[in-house]
Amino acid sequence: MAPNTGVVKWFNEIQGHGFISRDDNGPDLFVRHTNVNVPGGHLGRGVLREGDMVSFNVTQTPRGPAAVSVTVREVH
């Protein structure tokens, strides 16, 4: 299955979380810094910028769907 794609709506570096707007027009997804791939292909403490194009997988959490395994495809 191909990963989902979208654009970072906003990301707060201090709090370590933000939201991704999905290209498939699904609901915006919460993302935590611990679910962002950093250079070298590892997960953890990645930083996103508003407007970055990303690919990701979706998981269900008690608070709703969230983005995991987030990779920046194109920096804004």
mmCIF file of the N, C-alpha and C atoms, coordinates in Angstrom:
data_MODEL
# 
_entry.id   MODEL 
# 
loop_
_atom_site.group_PDB 
_atom_site.id 
_atom_site.type_symbol 
_atom_site.label_atom_id 
_atom_site.label_alt_id 
_atom_site.label_comp_id 
_atom_site.label_asym_id 
_atom_site.label_entity_id 
_atom_site.label_seq_id 
_atom_site.pdbx_PDB_ins_code 
_atom_site.Cartn_x 
_atom_site.Cartn_y 
_atom_site.Cartn_z 
_atom_site.occupancy 
_atom_site.B_iso_or_equiv 
_atom_site.pdbx_formal_charge 
_atom_site.auth_seq_id 
_atom_site.auth_comp_id 
_atom_site.auth_asym_id 
_atom_site.auth_atom_id 
_atom_site.pdbx_PDB_model_num 
ATOM 1   N N  . MET A 1 1  ? 0.837  -1.182 0.000  1.00 0.00 ? 1  MET A N  1 
ATOM 2   C CA . MET A 1 1  ? 0.000  0.000  0.000  1.00 0.00 ? 1  MET A CA 1 
ATOM 3   C C  . MET A 1 1  ? 0.886  1.252  0.000  1.00 0.00 ? 1  MET A C  1 
ATOM 4   N N  . ALA A 1 2  ? 0.592  2.180  -0.870 1.00 0.00 ? 2  ALA A N  1 
ATOM 5   C CA . ALA A 1 2  ? 1.372  3.414  -0.972 1.00 0.00 ? 2  ALA A CA 1 
ATOM 6   C C  . ALA A 1 2  ? 1.103  4.301  0.237  1.00 0.00 ? 2  ALA A C  1 
ATOM 7   N N  . PRO A 1 3  ? 2.138  5.010  0.689  1.00 0.00 ? 3  PRO A N  1 
ATOM 8   C CA . PRO A 1 3  ? 1.907  5.916  1.821  1.00 0.00 ? 3  PRO A CA 1 
ATOM 9   C C  . PRO A 1 3  ? 0.990  7.068  1.424  1.00 0.00 ? 3  PRO A C  1 
ATOM 10  N N  . ASN A 1 4  ? 0.375  7.657  2.412  1.00 0.00 ? 4  ASN A N  1 
ATOM 11  C CA . ASN A 1 4  ? -0.457 8.845  2.215  1.00 0.00 ? 4  ASN A CA 1 
ATOM 12  C C  . ASN A 1 4  ? 0.449  10.051 2.021  1.00 0.00 ? 4  ASN A C  1 
ATOM 13  N N  . THR A 1 5  ? -0.100 11.107 1.436  1.00 0.00 ? 5  THR A N  1 
ATOM 14  C CA . THR A 1 5  ? 0.667  12.333 1.243  1.00 0.00 ? 5  THR A CA 1 
ATOM 15  C C  . THR A 1 5  ? -0.141 13.527 1.732  1.00 0.00 ? 5  THR A C  1 
ATOM 16  N N  . GLY A 1 6  ? 0.571  14.602 2.037  1.00 0.00 ? 6  GLY A N  1 
ATOM 17  C CA . GLY A 1 6  ? -0.097 15.813 2.494  1.00 0.00 ? 6  GLY A CA 1 
ATOM 18  C C  . GLY A 1 6  ? 0.893  16.940 2.681  1.00 0.00 ? 6  GLY A C  1 
ATOM 19  N N  . VAL A 1 7  ? 0.401  18.013 3.303  1.00 0.00 ? 7  VAL A N  1 
ATOM 20  C CA . VAL A 1 7  ? 1.200  19.216 3.541  1.00 0.00 ? 7  VAL A CA 1 
ATOM 21  C C  . VAL A 1 7  ? 1.092  19.583 5.019  1.00 0.00 ? 7  VAL A C  1 
ATOM 22  N N  . VAL A 1 8  ? 2.206  19.973 5.608  1.00 0.00 ? 8  VAL A N  1 
ATOM 23  C CA . VAL A 1 8  ? 2.197  20.377 7.014  1.00 0.00 ? 8  VAL A CA 1 
ATOM 24  C C  . VAL A 1 8  ? 1.403  21.672 7.144  1.00 0.00 ? 8  VAL A C  1 
ATOM 25  N N  . LYS A 1 9  ? 0.344  21.613 7.949  1.00 0.00 ? 9  LYS A N  1 
ATOM 26  C CA . LYS A 1 9  ? -0.510 22.779 8.184  1.00 0.00 ? 9  LYS A CA 1 
ATOM 27  C C  . LYS A 1 9  ? 0.170  23.720 9.182  1.00 0.00 ? 9  LYS A C  1 
ATOM 28  N N  . TRP A 1 10 ? 0.649  23.155 10.279 1.00 0.00 ? 10 TRP A N  1 
ATOM 29  C CA . TRP A 1 10 ? 1.456  23.894 11.258 1.00 0.00 ? 10 TRP A CA 1 
ATOM 30  C C  . TRP A 1 10 ? 2.186  22.895 12.136 1.00 0.00 ? 10 TRP A C  1 
ATOM 31  N N  . PHE A 1 11 ? 3.294  23.349 12.725 1.00 0.00 ? 11 PHE A N  1 
ATOM 32  C CA . PHE A 1 11 ? 4.085  22.498 13.610 1.00 0.00 ? 11 PHE A CA 1 
ATOM 33  C C  . PHE A 1 11 ? 4.770  23.386 14.632 1.00 0.00 ? 11 PHE A C  1 
ATOM 34  N N  . ASN A 1 12 ? 4.572  23.083 15.912 1.00 0.00 ? 12 ASN A N  1 
ATOM 35  C CA . ASN A 1 12 ? 5.165  23.842 17.006 1.00 0.00 ? 12 ASN A CA 1 
ATOM 36  C C  . ASN A 1 12 ? 6.404  23.093 17.498 1.00 0.00 ? 12 ASN A C  1 
ATOM 37  N N  . GLU A 1 13 ? 7.585  23.630 17.207 1.00 0.00 ? 13 GLU A N  1 
ATOM 38  C CA . GLU A 1 13 ? 8.832  22.968 17.598 1.00 0.00 ? 13 GLU A CA 1 
ATOM 39  C C  . GLU A 1 13 ? 8.980  22.837 19.104 1.00 0.00 ? 13 GLU A C  1 
ATOM 40  N N  . ILE A 1 14 ? 8.532  23.828 19.851 1.00 0.00 ? 14 ILE A N  1 
ATOM 41  C CA . ILE A 1 14 ? 8.678  23.805 21.310 1.00 0.00 ? 14 ILE A CA 1 
ATOM 42  C C  . ILE A 1 14 ? 7.817  22.703 21.918 1.00 0.00 ? 14 ILE A C  1 
ATOM 43  N N  . GLN A 1 15 ? 6.571  22.602 21.476 1.00 0.00 ? 15 GLN A N  1 
ATOM 44  C CA . GLN A 1 15 ? 5.676  21.573 22.001 1.00 0.00 ? 15 GLN A CA 1 
ATOM 45  C C  . GLN A 1 15 ? 5.874  20.229 21.313 1.00 0.00 ? 15 GLN A C  1 
ATOM 46  N N  . GLY A 1 16 ? 6.479  20.240 20.124 1.00 0.00 ? 16 GLY A N  1 
ATOM 47  C CA . GLY A 1 16 ? 6.798  18.992 19.434 1.00 0.00 ? 16 GLY A CA 1 
ATOM 48  C C  . GLY A 1 16 ? 5.629  18.326 18.742 1.00 0.00 ? 16 GLY A C  1 
ATOM 49  N N  . HIS A 1 17 ? 4.660  19.116 18.289 1.00 0.00 ? 17 HIS A N  1 
ATOM 50  C CA . HIS A 1 17 ? 3.541  18.518 17.567 1.00 0.00 ? 17 HIS A CA 1 
ATOM 51  C C  . HIS A 1 17 ? 2.915  19.521 16.607 1.00 0.00 ? 17 HIS A C  1 
ATOM 52  N N  . GLY A 1 18 ? 2.037  18.996 15.738 1.00 0.00 ? 18 GLY A N  1 
ATOM 53  C CA . GLY A 1 18 ? 1.349  19.846 14.778 1.00 0.00 ? 18 GLY A CA 1 
ATOM 54  C C  . GLY A 1 18 ? 0.302  19.058 14.020 1.00 0.00 ? 18 GLY A C  1 
ATOM 55  N N  . PHE A 1 19 ? -0.093 19.567 12.848 1.00 0.00 ? 19 PHE A N  1 
ATOM 56  C CA . PHE A 1 19 ? -1.120 18.920 12.037 1.00 0.00 ? 19 PHE A CA 1 
ATOM 57  C C  . PHE A 1 19 ? -0.713 18.887 10.574 1.00 0.00 ? 19 PHE A C  1 
ATOM 58  N N  . ILE A 1 20 ? -1.151 17.830 9.896  1.00 0.00 ? 20 ILE A N  1 
ATOM 59  C CA . ILE A 1 20 ? -0.919 17.637 8.469  1.00 0.00 ? 20 ILE A CA 1 
ATOM 60  C C  . ILE A 1 20 ? -2.262 17.675 7.760  1.00 0.00 ? 20 ILE A C  1 
ATOM 61  N N  . SER A 1 21 ? -2.340 18.437 6.677  1.00 0.00 ? 21 SER A N  1 
ATOM 62  C CA . SER A 1 21 ? -3.518 18.488 5.815  1.00 0.00 ? 21 SER A CA 1 
ATOM 63  C C  . SER A 1 21 ? -3.321 17.425 4.738  1.00 0.00 ? 21 SER A C  1 
ATOM 64  N N  . ARG A 1 22 ? -4.260 16.492 4.632  1.00 0.00 ? 22 ARG A N  1 
ATOM 65  C CA . ARG A 1 22 ? -4.123 15.359 3.716  1.00 0.00 ? 22 ARG A CA 1 
ATOM 66  C C  . ARG A 1 22 ? -4.462 15.730 2.276  1.00 0.00 ? 22 ARG A C  1 
ATOM 67  N N  . ASP A 1 23 ? -3.715 15.161 1.333  1.00 0.00 ? 23 ASP A N  1 
ATOM 68  C CA . ASP A 1 23 ? -3.996 15.382 -0.083 1.00 0.00 ? 23 ASP A CA 1 
ATOM 69  C C  . ASP A 1 23 ? -5.299 14.720 -0.526 1.00 0.00 ? 23 ASP A C  1 
ATOM 70  N N  . ASP A 1 24 ? -5.740 13.671 0.193  1.00 0.00 ? 24 ASP A N  1 
ATOM 71  C CA . ASP A 1 24 ? -6.980 12.975 -0.186 1.00 0.00 ? 24 ASP A CA 1 
ATOM 72  C C  . ASP A 1 24 ? -8.220 13.629 0.430  1.00 0.00 ? 24 ASP A C  1 
ATOM 73  N N  . ASN A 1 25 ? -8.038 14.821 0.999  1.00 0.00 ? 25 ASN A N  1 
ATOM 74  C CA . ASN A 1 25 ? -9.128 15.592 1.618  1.00 0.00 ? 25 ASN A CA 1 
ATOM 75  C C  . ASN A 1 25 ? -9.733 14.929 2.847  1.00 0.00 ? 25 ASN A C  1 
ATOM 76  N N  . GLY A 1 26 ? -9.039 13.948 3.419  1.00 0.00 ? 26 GLY A N  1 
ATOM 77  C CA . GLY A 1 26 ? -9.474 13.364 4.681  1.00 0.00 ? 26 GLY A CA 1 
ATOM 78  C C  . GLY A 1 26 ? -9.242 14.364 5.801  1.00 0.00 ? 26 GLY A C  1 
ATOM 79  N N  . PRO A 1 27 ? -9.627 14.004 7.017  1.00 0.00 ? 27 PRO A N  1 
ATOM 80  C CA . PRO A 1 27 ? -9.450 14.931 8.144  1.00 0.00 ? 27 PRO A CA 1 
ATOM 81  C C  . PRO A 1 27 ? -7.966 15.211 8.407  1.00 0.00 ? 27 PRO A C  1 
ATOM 82  N N  . ASP A 1 28 ? -7.676 16.426 8.877  1.00 0.00 ? 28 ASP A N  1 
ATOM 83  C CA . ASP A 1 28 ? -6.303 16.766 9.250  1.00 0.00 ? 28 ASP A CA 1 
ATOM 84  C C  . ASP A 1 28 ? -5.815 15.772 10.294 1.00 0.00 ? 28 ASP A C  1 
ATOM 85  N N  . LEU A 1 29 ? -4.518 15.497 10.261 1.00 0.00 ? 29 LEU A N  1 
ATOM 86  C CA . LEU A 1 29 ? -3.937 14.507 11.160 1.00 0.00 ? 29 LEU A CA 1 
ATOM 87  C C  . LEU A 1 29 ? -2.960 15.138 12.137 1.00 0.00 ? 29 LEU A C  1 
ATOM 88  N N  . PHE A 1 30 ? -3.066 14.742 13.381 1.00 0.00 ? 30 PHE A N  1 
ATOM 89  C CA . PHE A 1 30 ? -2.128 15.140 14.422 1.00 0.00 ? 30 PHE A CA 1 
ATOM 90  C C  . PHE A 1 30 ? -0.806 14.427 14.166 1.00 0.00 ? 30 PHE A C  1 
ATOM 91  N N  . VAL A 1 31 ? 0.311  15.104 14.410 1.00 0.00 ? 31 VAL A N  1 
ATOM 92  C CA . VAL A 1 31 ? 1.629  14.477 14.286 1.00 0.00 ? 31 VAL A CA 1 
ATOM 93  C C  . VAL A 1 31 ? 2.508  14.930 15.442 1.00 0.00 ? 31 VAL A C  1 
ATOM 94  N N  . ARG A 1 32 ? 3.237  13.954 16.023 1.00 0.00 ? 32 ARG A N  1 
ATOM 95  C CA . ARG A 1 32 ? 4.193  14.242 17.093 1.00 0.00 ? 32 ARG A CA 1 
ATOM 96  C C  . ARG A 1 32 ? 5.607  14.155 16.527 1.00 0.00 ? 32 ARG A C  1 
ATOM 97  N N  . HIS A 1 33 ? 6.517  14.905 17.105 1.00 0.00 ? 33 HIS A N  1 
ATOM 98  C CA . HIS A 1 33 ? 7.907  14.913 16.636 1.00 0.00 ? 33 HIS A CA 1 
ATOM 99  C C  . HIS A 1 33 ? 8.532  13.535 16.671 1.00 0.00 ? 33 HIS A C  1 
ATOM 100 N N  . THR A 1 34 ? 8.083  12.671 17.571 1.00 0.00 ? 34 THR A N  1 
ATOM 101 C CA . THR A 1 34 ? 8.645  11.326 17.680 1.00 0.00 ? 34 THR A CA 1 
ATOM 102 C C  . THR A 1 34 ? 8.231  10.428 16.520 1.00 0.00 ? 34 THR A C  1 
ATOM 103 N N  . ASN A 1 35 ? 7.280  10.872 15.702 1.00 0.00 ? 35 ASN A N  1 
ATOM 104 C CA . ASN A 1 35 ? 6.842  10.094 14.542 1.00 0.00 ? 35 ASN A CA 1 
ATOM 105 C C  . ASN A 1 35 ? 7.334  10.682 13.227 1.00 0.00 ? 35 ASN A C  1 
ATOM 106 N N  . VAL A 1 36 ? 8.322  11.577 13.297 1.00 0.00 ? 36 VAL A N  1 
ATOM 107 C CA . VAL A 1 36 ? 8.889  12.200 12.099 1.00 0.00 ? 36 VAL A CA 1 
ATOM 108 C C  . VAL A 1 36 ? 10.263 11.585 11.837 1.00 0.00 ? 36 VAL A C  1 
ATOM 109 N N  . ASN A 1 37 ? 10.459 11.071 10.619 1.00 0.00 ? 37 ASN A N  1 
ATOM 110 C CA . ASN A 1 37 ? 11.760 10.519 10.241 1.00 0.00 ? 37 ASN A CA 1 
ATOM 111 C C  . ASN A 1 37 ? 12.791 11.629 10.175 1.00 0.00 ? 37 ASN A C  1 
ATOM 112 N N  . VAL A 1 38 ? 13.956 11.343 10.722 1.00 0.00 ? 38 VAL A N  1 
ATOM 113 C CA . VAL A 1 38 ? 15.069 12.287 10.657 1.00 0.00 ? 38 VAL A CA 1 
ATOM 114 C C  . VAL A 1 38 ? 16.074 11.749 9.642  1.00 0.00 ? 38 VAL A C  1 
ATOM 115 N N  . PRO A 1 39 ? 17.009 12.573 9.156  1.00 0.00 ? 39 PRO A N  1 
ATOM 116 C CA . PRO A 1 39 ? 17.990 12.081 8.185  1.00 0.00 ? 39 PRO A CA 1 
ATOM 117 C C  . PRO A 1 39 ? 18.656 10.798 8.666  1.00 0.00 ? 39 PRO A C  1 
ATOM 118 N N  . GLY A 1 40 ? 18.839 9.880  7.743  1.00 0.00 ? 40 GLY A N  1 
ATOM 119 C CA . GLY A 1 40 ? 19.402 8.579  8.088  1.00 0.00 ? 40 GLY A CA 1 
ATOM 120 C C  . GLY A 1 40 ? 18.326 7.520  8.222  1.00 0.00 ? 40 GLY A C  1 
ATOM 121 N N  . GLY A 1 41 ? 17.057 7.929  8.096  1.00 0.00 ? 41 GLY A N  1 
ATOM 122 C CA . GLY A 1 41 ? 15.958 6.969  8.112  1.00 0.00 ? 41 GLY A CA 1 
ATOM 123 C C  . GLY A 1 41 ? 15.479 6.538  9.480  1.00 0.00 ? 41 GLY A C  1 
ATOM 124 N N  . HIS A 1 42 ? 15.853 7.258  10.525 1.00 0.00 ? 42 HIS A N  1 
ATOM 125 C CA . HIS A 1 42 ? 15.433 6.898  11.876 1.00 0.00 ? 42 HIS A CA 1 
ATOM 126 C C  . HIS A 1 42 ? 14.274 7.779  12.319 1.00 0.00 ? 42 HIS A C  1 
ATOM 127 N N  . LEU A 1 43 ? 13.459 7.244  13.221 1.00 0.00 ? 43 LEU A N  1 
ATOM 128 C CA . LEU A 1 43 ? 12.362 8.026  13.783 1.00 0.00 ? 43 LEU A CA 1 
ATOM 129 C C  . LEU A 1 43 ? 12.828 8.763  15.024 1.00 0.00 ? 43 LEU A C  1 
ATOM 130 N N  . GLY A 1 44 ? 12.259 9.933  15.254 1.00 0.00 ? 44 GLY A N  1 
ATOM 131 C CA . GLY A 1 44 ? 12.476 10.588 16.519 1.00 0.00 ? 44 GLY A CA 1 
ATOM 132 C C  . GLY A 1 44 ? 12.928 12.025 16.453 1.00 0.00 ? 44 GLY A C  1 
ATOM 133 N N  . ARG A 1 45 ? 12.219 12.869 17.162 1.00 0.00 ? 45 ARG A N  1 
ATOM 134 C CA . ARG A 1 45 ? 12.545 14.281 17.335 1.00 0.00 ? 45 ARG A CA 1 
ATOM 135 C C  . ARG A 1 45 ? 12.785 15.029 16.025 1.00 0.00 ? 45 ARG A C  1 
ATOM 136 N N  . GLY A 1 46 ? 12.052 14.648 14.998 1.00 0.00 ? 46 GLY A N  1 
ATOM 137 C CA . GLY A 1 46 ? 12.130 15.370 13.741 1.00 0.00 ? 46 GLY A CA 1 
ATOM 138 C C  . GLY A 1 46 ? 11.367 16.678 13.828 1.00 0.00 ? 46 GLY A C  1 
ATOM 139 N N  . VAL A 1 47 ? 11.691 17.591 12.943 1.00 0.00 ? 47 VAL A N  1 
ATOM 140 C CA . VAL A 1 47 ? 11.038 18.893 12.914 1.00 0.00 ? 47 VAL A CA 1 
ATOM 141 C C  . VAL A 1 47 ? 10.407 19.085 11.546 1.00 0.00 ? 47 VAL A C  1 
ATOM 142 N N  . LEU A 1 48 ? 9.180  19.572 11.540 1.00 0.00 ? 48 LEU A N  1 
ATOM 143 C CA . LEU A 1 48 ? 8.472  19.884 10.306 1.00 0.00 ? 48 LEU A CA 1 
ATOM 144 C C  . LEU A 1 48 ? 8.285  21.387 10.223 1.00 0.00 ? 48 LEU A C  1 
ATOM 145 N N  . ARG A 1 49 ? 8.116  21.872 9.012  1.00 0.00 ? 49 ARG A N  1 
ATOM 146 C CA . ARG A 1 49 ? 7.857  23.295 8.784  1.00 0.00 ? 49 ARG A CA 1 
ATOM 147 C C  . ARG A 1 49 ? 6.546  23.433 8.026  1.00 0.00 ? 49 ARG A C  1 
ATOM 148 N N  . GLU A 1 50 ? 5.814  24.489 8.315  1.00 0.00 ? 50 GLU A N  1 
ATOM 149 C CA . GLU A 1 50 ? 4.573  24.766 7.605  1.00 0.00 ? 50 GLU A CA 1 
ATOM 150 C C  . GLU A 1 50 ? 4.842  24.765 6.100  1.00 0.00 ? 50 GLU A C  1 
ATOM 151 N N  . GLY A 1 51 ? 4.023  24.020 5.354  1.00 0.00 ? 51 GLY A N  1 
ATOM 152 C CA . GLY A 1 51 ? 4.159  23.953 3.905  1.00 0.00 ? 51 GLY A CA 1 
ATOM 153 C C  . GLY A 1 51 ? 5.002  22.798 3.398  1.00 0.00 ? 51 GLY A C  1 
ATOM 154 N N  . ASP A 1 52 ? 5.742  22.094 4.289  1.00 0.00 ? 52 ASP A N  1 
ATOM 155 C CA . ASP A 1 52 ? 6.508  20.925 3.851  1.00 0.00 ? 52 ASP A CA 1 
ATOM 156 C C  . ASP A 1 52 ? 5.557  19.884 3.276  1.00 0.00 ? 52 ASP A C  1 
ATOM 157 N N  . MET A 1 53 ? 5.943  19.269 2.146  1.00 0.00 ? 53 MET A N  1 
ATOM 158 C CA . MET A 1 53 ? 5.179  18.152 1.594  1.00 0.00 ? 53 MET A CA 1 
ATOM 159 C C  . MET A 1 53 ? 5.706  16.880 2.228  1.00 0.00 ? 53 MET A C  1 
ATOM 160 N N  . VAL A 1 54 ? 4.799  16.046 2.743  1.00 0.00 ? 54 VAL A N  1 
ATOM 161 C CA . VAL A 1 54 ? 5.197  14.863 3.489  1.00 0.00 ? 54 VAL A CA 1 
ATOM 162 C C  . VAL A 1 54 ? 4.456  13.620 3.008  1.00 0.00 ? 54 VAL A C  1 
ATOM 163 N N  . SER A 1 55 ? 5.043  12.459 3.296  1.00 0.00 ? 55 SER A N  1 
ATOM 164 C CA . SER A 1 55 ? 4.355  11.183 3.146  1.00 0.00 ? 55 SER A CA 1 
ATOM 165 C C  . SER A 1 55 ? 4.287  10.571 4.541  1.00 0.00 ? 55 SER A C  1 
ATOM 166 N N  . PHE A 1 56 ? 3.296  9.713  4.772  1.00 0.00 ? 56 PHE A N  1 
ATOM 167 C CA . PHE A 1 56 ? 3.064  9.202  6.123  1.00 0.00 ? 56 PHE A CA 1 
ATOM 168 C C  . PHE A 1 56 ? 2.112  8.015  6.084  1.00 0.00 ? 56 PHE A C  1 
ATOM 169 N N  . ASN A 1 57 ? 2.040  7.311  7.196  1.00 0.00 ? 57 ASN A N  1 
ATOM 170 C CA . ASN A 1 57 ? 1.030  6.288  7.428  1.00 0.00 ? 57 ASN A CA 1 
ATOM 171 C C  . ASN A 1 57 ? 0.070  6.841  8.469  1.00 0.00 ? 57 ASN A C  1 
ATOM 172 N N  . VAL A 1 58 ? -1.107 6.243  8.547  1.00 0.00 ? 58 VAL A N  1 
ATOM 173 C CA . VAL A 1 58 ? -2.134 6.700  9.486  1.00 0.00 ? 58 VAL A CA 1 
ATOM 174 C C  . VAL A 1 58 ? -2.395 5.601  10.508 1.00 0.00 ? 58 VAL A C  1 
ATOM 175 N N  . THR A 1 59 ? -2.499 5.996  11.771 1.00 0.00 ? 59 THR A N  1 
ATOM 176 C CA . THR A 1 59 ? -2.856 5.067  12.831 1.00 0.00 ? 59 THR A CA 1 
ATOM 177 C C  . THR A 1 59 ? -4.000 5.663  13.636 1.00 0.00 ? 59 THR A C  1 
ATOM 178 N N  . GLN A 1 60 ? -4.763 4.808  14.287 1.00 0.00 ? 60 GLN A N  1 
ATOM 179 C CA . GLN A 1 60 ? -5.845 5.269  15.153 1.00 0.00 ? 60 GLN A CA 1 
ATOM 180 C C  . GLN A 1 60 ? -5.331 5.368  16.582 1.00 0.00 ? 60 GLN A C  1 
ATOM 181 N N  . THR A 1 61 ? -5.639 6.468  17.236 1.00 0.00 ? 61 THR A N  1 
ATOM 182 C CA . THR A 1 61 ? -5.282 6.664  18.637 1.00 0.00 ? 61 THR A CA 1 
ATOM 183 C C  . THR A 1 61 ? -6.577 6.888  19.417 1.00 0.00 ? 61 THR A C  1 
ATOM 184 N N  . PRO A 1 62 ? -6.529 6.876  20.744 1.00 0.00 ? 62 PRO A N  1 
ATOM 185 C CA . PRO A 1 62 ? -7.744 7.154  21.520 1.00 0.00 ? 62 PRO A CA 1 
ATOM 186 C C  . PRO A 1 62 ? -8.356 8.519  21.203 1.00 0.00 ? 62 PRO A C  1 
ATOM 187 N N  . ARG A 1 63 ? -7.549 9.449  20.691 1.00 0.00 ? 63 ARG A N  1 
ATOM 188 C CA . ARG A 1 63 ? -8.054 10.794 20.362 1.00 0.00 ? 63 ARG A CA 1 
ATOM 189 C C  . ARG A 1 63 ? -8.377 10.958 18.877 1.00 0.00 ? 63 ARG A C  1 
ATOM 190 N N  . GLY A 1 64 ? -8.243 9.892  18.102 1.00 0.00 ? 64 GLY A N  1 
ATOM 191 C CA . GLY A 1 64 ? -8.536 9.965  16.676 1.00 0.00 ? 64 GLY A CA 1 
ATOM 192 C C  . GLY A 1 64 ? -7.331 9.592  15.834 1.00 0.00 ? 64 GLY A C  1 
ATOM 193 N N  . PRO A 1 65 ? -7.443 9.747  14.506 1.00 0.00 ? 65 PRO A N  1 
ATOM 194 C CA . PRO A 1 65 ? -6.342 9.355  13.627 1.00 0.00 ? 65 PRO A CA 1 
ATOM 195 C C  . PRO A 1 65 ? -5.133 10.276 13.782 1.00 0.00 ? 65 PRO A C  1 
ATOM 196 N N  . ALA A 1 66 ? -3.953 9.682  13.588 1.00 0.00 ? 66 ALA A N  1 
ATOM 197 C CA . ALA A 1 66 ? -2.703 10.443 13.685 1.00 0.00 ? 66 ALA A CA 1 
ATOM 198 C C  . ALA A 1 66 ? -1.741 9.960  12.612 1.00 0.00 ? 66 ALA A C  1 
ATOM 199 N N  . ALA A 1 67 ? -0.819 10.829 12.221 1.00 0.00 ? 67 ALA A N  1 
ATOM 200 C CA . ALA A 1 67 ? 0.203  10.487 11.234 1.00 0.00 ? 67 ALA A CA 1 
ATOM 201 C C  . ALA A 1 67 ? 1.414  9.880  11.938 1.00 0.00 ? 67 ALA A C  1 
ATOM 202 N N  . VAL A 1 68 ? 1.944  8.794  11.356 1.00 0.00 ? 68 VAL A N  1 
ATOM 203 C CA . VAL A 1 68 ? 3.152  8.150  11.862 1.00 0.00 ? 68 VAL A CA 1 
ATOM 204 C C  . VAL A 1 68 ? 4.092  7.893  10.687 1.00 0.00 ? 68 VAL A C  1 
ATOM 205 N N  . SER A 1 69 ? 5.341  7.613  10.985 1.00 0.00 ? 69 SER A N  1 
ATOM 206 C CA . SER A 1 69 ? 6.353  7.367  9.945  1.00 0.00 ? 69 SER A CA 1 
ATOM 207 C C  . SER A 1 69 ? 6.343  8.487  8.907  1.00 0.00 ? 69 SER A C  1 
ATOM 208 N N  . VAL A 1 70 ? 6.354  9.714  9.390  1.00 0.00 ? 70 VAL A N  1 
ATOM 209 C CA . VAL A 1 70 ? 6.271  10.895 8.526  1.00 0.00 ? 70 VAL A CA 1 
ATOM 210 C C  . VAL A 1 70 ? 7.648  11.192 7.923  1.00 0.00 ? 70 VAL A C  1 
ATOM 211 N N  . THR A 1 71 ? 7.670  11.364 6.603  1.00 0.00 ? 71 THR A N  1 
ATOM 212 C CA . THR A 1 71 ? 8.898  11.685 5.879  1.00 0.00 ? 71 THR A CA 1 
ATOM 213 C C  . THR A 1 71 ? 8.670  12.926 5.029  1.00 0.00 ? 71 THR A C  1 
ATOM 214 N N  . VAL A 1 72 ? 9.591  13.873 5.104  1.00 0.00 ? 72 VAL A N  1 
ATOM 215 C CA . VAL A 1 72 ? 9.488  15.079 4.280  1.00 0.00 ? 72 VAL A CA 1 
ATOM 216 C C  . VAL A 1 72 ? 9.878  14.714 2.850  1.00 0.00 ? 72 VAL A C  1 
ATOM 217 N N  . ARG A 1 73 ? 8.974  14.997 1.901  1.00 0.00 ? 73 ARG A N  1 
ATOM 218 C CA . ARG A 1 73 ? 9.221  14.755 0.478  1.00 0.00 ? 73 ARG A CA 1 
ATOM 219 C C  . ARG A 1 73 ? 9.806  15.986 -0.188 1.00 0.00 ? 73 ARG A C  1 
ATOM 220 N N  . GLU A 1 74 ? 9.335  17.149 0.227  1.00 0.00 ? 74 GLU A N  1 
ATOM 221 C CA . GLU A 1 74 ? 9.819  18.410 -0.346 1.00 0.00 ? 74 GLU A CA 1 
ATOM 222 C C  . GLU A 1 74 ? 9.700  19.496 0.714  1.00 0.00 ? 74 GLU A C  1 
ATOM 223 N N  . VAL A 1 75 ? 10.796 20.181 0.957  1.00 0.00 ? 75 VAL A N  1 
ATOM 224 C CA . VAL A 1 75 ? 10.825 21.240 1.968  1.00 0.00 ? 75 VAL A CA 1 
ATOM 225 C C  . VAL A 1 75 ? 10.224 22.507 1.388  1.00 0.00 ? 75 VAL A C  1 
ATOM 226 N N  . HIS A 1 76 ? 9.414  23.174 2.193  1.00 0.00 ? 76 HIS A N  1 
ATOM 227 C CA . HIS A 1 76 ? 8.792  24.440 1.760  1.00 0.00 ? 76 HIS A CA 1 
ATOM 228 C C  . HIS A 1 76 ? 9.745  25.584 1.950  1.00 0.00 ? 76 HIS A C  1 
# 
